Amino acid sequence: MQFDLFLLSALSVPFLIILVTMIGLKWSALKAGSVAFLVTLAGVPYVLGINLHLLTTNILPGSVLEAAITSLSILWIIFGALCIYYLQLNSGAIASIQLQLSRLHPNPKVSALFIAWFFSMFMEGAAGFGTSAALTAPFLVAAGYRPVLAVVLALWGHSLGVTFGAVGTPVITQALLVAESELTLTRAVLPYLLPTTFVLAIGLAWGCMRYSPNHAETATAHPETFPFAAIKIGSLAAFSFVLPAALLAYFLGPELPTLLGAIIGAGVFTLVASFNKTTVHKPLKNIHANSADHKVSFMNAMAPYSILIVLVLITRLIPDIKIALQTAQWQLEWQGYQGAIQYLYHPGTLLFVSFILGSLCQRKSALPVTTALVKALKQALARVLTVLAALFVMLMLSRLLVHTGAIAQLGQIVAAIAGGWWPFWVPWFGVLGTFITGSATASNILFSEFQRSAALASGANAAPLLGAQTFGAAVGNMVCPHNIIAAGATVNLAGNEGKVMRYTLPMAIILASLAGIIAVFMNT
């Protein structure tokens, strides 16, 4: 038992280094990951008894090869998503979309919920990687919400959509790392997503109503209706999103549940809510109301997303097209280590095609097409370059831990210690990974192999626990310091991030606990 305790402590060192340096010392992911990688490289020969020659001539270069190919695959998705995001921002399309959102309902509380839930989910599904909350928070501030609460509502609203955010990147990445299909891993998330969506949406509705600018006036006039109204409108928002999202996830895979689920849900929510316009209020104002950005019509503003949805449906639902695209593959193999990219079928390619075609639909925007394209490409490339090294280092660490057997050993020890309660802690590791790294995708990179090894060691089915990992990683977005700082920076909240955490942390604990309980029942 003493040896197991020593081995557990030694194998936990890479994760503890990342935790302590990023949270305690406020290091960057690149710096923390680099130190953890070097310590792991130096320590595993002695801790696990691996031959130094084998490590340096086989395991290390093989891990680097796989990390490089996986990095390219992930970065291609990030680049395409960011190209669309910056095109929309530069052309004024985002402002046009926001303007339409502000006109949805005469009750500003309902409109605020729509923005914090559906608009935030939509942007998460289309772009992800921190863009959603940063875009939603300023709009809520312009609607009269205090900056702290605007950031809280934005972080709450987009978090569950992160499970399939950025056209499914967290699940797609997880599938690259473990021996499960994308569809299996997508379906594995649903048991956690379905019940918790209602908890979060009702909480979000409560926040939008309780802290709205005119809450005191309406609460005084109708004091008995406030809690019931929050439950009713929150349940409607949850049902409107989660039903289409779950169906899309079950039948199509990870690319569209958040993106298209938000669009379908928004339509259902708007239709049902329109029958309950009993009180007329001053509508939400738009943060670009006085700008010249509205040269882009709403239909043209939605063009890149509409094209993306069509492309995803065509390439995933028509067998002949799907097979033809999947055969176009770039593959590299060396001594048993390998990586492959299906470059025509790849979500990043669909995003980039949508970016190009979408820009042609916005010819009458504030910027000429060529100017908008070039500017968006430069901005997206600059953003990708900032995460390239950090992503590569984290992936090298992940692959090194896998190929040295460290993850398998750690999984066996932790599973033995936790016993039958191990599934309860799985989503907490997902939360922890995102809290540390700032990304659900990075959390899955860090812990997916570990979760799979722990599941196999405990005799549990790996897929449900991998689903719990992805769910926890999504929840972690609302407490991740990186996201809080990024969203807070857009509403001048510097120095007050701790106030945001006071609201987001309890919600994250509730959701992770519910997911843990579900995981336990699914593995009994």
Secondary structure, DSSP 8 states (H G I E B T S, - for coil): -HHHHHHHHHHHHHHHHHHIIIIIS---HHHHHHHHHHHHHHHHHHHS---HHHIIIIIHHHHHHHHHHHHHHHHHHHHHHHHHHHHHHHHTHHHHHHHHHHTS-SSHHHHHHHIIIIIHHHHHHHT-TTHHHHHHHHHHHHTT--HHHHHHHHHHHHHGGGGGHHHHHHHHHHHHHSSS-HHHHHHHHHHHHHHHHHHHHHHHHHHHHHTSTTHHHHHHHSTTTHHHHHHHHHHHHHHHHHHHHHHHHHHH-SSSHHHHHHHHHHHHHHHHHGGG--S-------TTTTSSGGGS-HHHHTHHHHHHHHHHHHHHH-HHHHHHHHH--EEEEETTEEEEE-TTT-HHHHHHHHHHHHHHTTTTSSS-HHHHHHHHHHHHHHHHHHHHHHHHHHHHHHHHHHHTTHHHHHHHHHHHHHGGGHHHHHHHHHHHHHHHHS-HHHHHHHHHHHHHHHHHHTT--HHHHHHHHHHHHHHGGGT-HHHHHHHHHTTT-TT-HHHHHHHHHHHHHHHHHHHHHHHHHHT-
